[in-house]
Amino acid sequence: MEKRRNRIDIIAEILRLCLRGEKATHVIYKSNLNFKRFQVYVRYLLNKELLEIIENINGSKMYRTTEKGRQLLKLIEEE
């Protein structure tokens, strides 16, 4: 039986996926979240300055983990 992920696991997964910058669709697919749940987590991470939005030259948005987010990810992974 597969264990359900808790909130910290999902946050760590999003931060890990966004280390180099990723589009929302890639993060949604790789983290196995639906769009609505993704929005809830991303809004939280943006408000806490753990993620930032980067706009490409072509105008598309990417999410990237901030230094503060990298520090949190390191703490989570040390547990």
Backbone as CSV, one residue per row, in Angstrom:
resi,resn,N_x,N_y,N_z,CA_x,CA_y,CA_z,C_x,C_y,C_z
1,MET,0.841,-1.178,0.000,0.000,0.000,0.000,0.888,1.244,0.000
2,GLU,0.544,2.196,-0.841,1.346,3.399,-0.979,0.982,4.419,0.101
3,LYS,1.996,5.025,0.685,1.800,6.016,1.735,1.413,7.366,1.119
4,ARG,0.456,8.027,1.716,0.054,9.353,1.251,1.126,10.367,1.610
5,ARG,1.330,11.334,0.740,2.313,12.384,1.012,1.693,13.422,1.944
6,ASN,2.502,13.942,2.831,2.012,15.024,3.666,2.395,16.359,3.019
7,ARG,1.973,17.419,3.629,2.188,18.757,3.067,3.678,19.069,2.875
8,ILE,4.492,18.692,3.833,5.943,18.943,3.752,6.552,18.192,2.574
9,ASP,6.121,16.951,2.350,6.627,16.169,1.220,6.309,16.857,-0.108
10,ILE,5.106,17.372,-0.235,4.693,18.034,-1.475,5.461,19.336,-1.671
11,ILE,5.624,20.114,-0.605,6.392,21.357,-0.687,7.829,21.064,-1.100
12,ALA,8.439,20.049,-0.489,9.819,19.685,-0.824,9.912,19.262,-2.286
13,GLU,8.945,18.514,-2.756,8.944,18.060,-4.149,8.870,19.252,-5.110
14,ILE,8.003,20.202,-4.831,7.882,21.386,-5.690,9.176,22.190,-5.669
15,LEU,9.742,22.407,-4.482,10.993,23.161,-4.380,12.125,22.453,-5.129
16,ARG,12.178,21.149,-5.027,13.208,20.357,-5.709,13.056,20.468,-7.227
17,LEU,11.828,20.366,-7.707,11.584,20.443,-9.147,11.914,21.822,-9.722
18,CYS,11.790,22.842,-8.899,11.973,24.215,-9.381,13.375,24.766,-9.135
19,LEU,14.307,23.939,-8.739,15.655,24.427,-8.438,16.272,25.195,-9.611
20,ARG,16.088,24.709,-10.820,16.668,25.367,-11.996,15.642,26.151,-12.795
21,GLY,14.418,26.151,-12.342,13.342,26.835,-13.049,12.547,25.862,-13.889
22,GLU,11.256,25.846,-13.694,10.371,24.936,-14.436,9.043,25.613,-14.732
23,LYS,8.443,25.193,-15.839,7.100,25.653,-16.176,6.097,24.935,-15.277
24,ALA,4.943,25.569,-15.094,3.901,25.008,-14.227,3.475,23.618,-14.683
25,THR,3.295,23.422,-15.975,2.822,22.117,-16.457,3.797,21.002,-16.103
26,HIS,5.082,21.285,-16.172,6.084,20.275,-15.834,6.014,19.933,-14.344
27,VAL,5.898,20.946,-13.509,5.829,20.722,-12.060,4.553,19.948,-11.706
28,ILE,3.440,20.315,-12.318,2.168,19.626,-12.058,2.289,18.150,-12.428
29,TYR,2.839,17.888,-13.590,2.985,16.512,-14.072,3.931,15.701,-13.190
30,LYS,5.111,16.255,-12.914,6.125,15.517,-12.153,5.747,15.337,-10.680
31,SER,5.011,16.303,-10.115,4.637,16.207,-8.701,3.316,15.467,-8.490
32,ASN,2.660,15.117,-9.590,1.400,14.381,-9.533,0.321,15.140,-8.751
33,LEU,0.210,16.436,-9.039,-0.830,17.279,-8.439,-1.794,17.713,-9.528
34,ASN,-3.020,18.005,-9.154,-3.905,18.626,-10.132,-3.665,20.135,-10.104
35,PHE,-4.192,20.833,-11.092,-3.911,22.254,-11.239,-4.370,23.060,-10.025
36,LYS,-5.524,22.733,-9.484,-6.059,23.469,-8.341,-5.156,23.334,-7.108
37,ARG,-4.723,22.103,-6.811,-3.826,21.878,-5.664,-2.480,22.559,-5.896
38,PHE,-1.993,22.491,-7.136,-0.743,23.151,-7.495,-0.828,24.641,-7.195
39,GLN,-1.935,25.272,-7.587,-2.108,26.707,-7.348,-2.062,27.050,-5.866
40,VAL,-2.673,26.224,-5.040,-2.683,26.458,-3.591,-1.251,26.442,-3.050
41,TYR,-0.500,25.419,-3.423,0.880,25.300,-2.939,1.768,26.411,-3.489
42,VAL,1.653,26.712,-4.763,2.503,27.743,-5.367,2.201,29.117,-4.770
43,ARG,0.946,29.411,-4.551,0.578,30.690,-3.936,1.222,30.811,-2.554
44,TYR,1.167,29.729,-1.784,1.773,29.704,-0.456,3.291,29.910,-0.554
45,LEU,3.941,29.169,-1.448,5.399,29.256,-1.591,5.840,30.627,-2.104
46,LEU,5.057,31.232,-2.969,5.376,32.585,-3.452,5.228,33.608,-2.322
47,ASN,4.152,33.481,-1.547,3.925,34.415,-0.426,5.029,34.316,0.625
48,LYS,5.567,33.111,0.817,6.640,32.904,1.800,8.024,33.157,1.207
49,GLU,8.064,33.597,-0.054,9.307,33.895,-0.779,10.224,32.675,-0.887
50,LEU,9.608,31.508,-1.043,10.351,30.270,-1.238,10.461,29.937,-2.727
51,LEU,9.566,30.515,-3.523,9.575,30.401,-4.986,9.482,31.796,-5.570
52,GLU,9.991,31.939,-6.799,9.835,33.192,-7.530,9.388,32.871,-8.950
53,ILE,8.753,33.837,-9.587,8.324,33.683,-10.968,9.329,34.394,-11.859
54,ILE,9.740,33.695,-12.907,10.663,34.262,-13.890,9.937,34.255,-15.230
55,GLU,9.996,35.372,-15.931,9.404,35.424,-17.266,10.492,35.275,-18.303
56,ASN,10.279,34.351,-19.238,11.213,34.160,-20.339,11.066,35.275,-21.367
57,ILE,11.964,35.316,-22.300,11.919,36.306,-23.377,10.612,36.203,-24.156
58,ASN,10.134,34.970,-24.339,8.885,34.759,-25.093,7.629,35.004,-24.250
59,GLY,7.802,35.409,-22.993,6.671,35.749,-22.134,6.129,34.612,-21.296
60,SER,6.673,33.407,-21.438,6.180,32.291,-20.634,6.749,32.385,-19.214
61,LYS,5.965,31.904,-18.253,6.370,31.963,-16.849,7.036,30.672,-16.419
62,MET,8.048,30.823,-15.590,8.700,29.679,-14.965,8.789,29.946,-13.473
63,TYR,8.796,28.884,-12.700,8.932,28.997,-11.250,10.333,28.526,-10.875
64,ARG,10.987,29.292,-9.981,12.332,28.930,-9.545,12.411,29.053,-8.023
65,THR,13.075,28.101,-7.416,13.283,28.085,-5.969,14.257,29.201,-5.595
66,THR,13.895,29.992,-4.597,14.763,31.074,-4.129,15.821,30.510,-3.178
67,GLU,16.745,31.356,-2.775,17.774,30.924,-1.814,17.122,30.491,-0.502
68,LYS,16.105,31.225,-0.084,15.365,30.866,1.131,14.710,29.487,0.966
69,GLY,14.187,29.220,-0.224,13.583,27.927,-0.519,14.613,26.811,-0.530
70,ARG,15.821,27.112,-1.041,16.903,26.116,-1.050,17.307,25.744,0.377
71,GLN,17.344,26.736,1.242,17.698,26.479,2.645,16.644,25.600,3.304
72,LEU,15.368,25.897,3.044,14.291,25.078,3.606,14.364,23.653,3.069
73,LEU,14.587,23.510,1.772,14.698,22.181,1.168,15.832,21.384,1.794
74,LYS,16.947,22.038,2.044,18.087,21.372,2.680,17.714,20.872,4.075
75,LEU,16.990,21.706,4.840,16.552,21.300,6.180,15.602,20.111,6.122
76,ILE,14.674,20.137,5.181,13.699,19.046,5.045,14.420,17.745,4.692
77,GLU,15.374,17.825,3.768,16.062,16.626,3.312,17.006,16.047,4.374
78,GLU,17.413,16.850,5.346,18.294,16.368,6.414,17.544,15.512,7.434
79,GLU,16.234,15.631,7.470,15.432,14.854,8.441,15.502,13.389,8.168
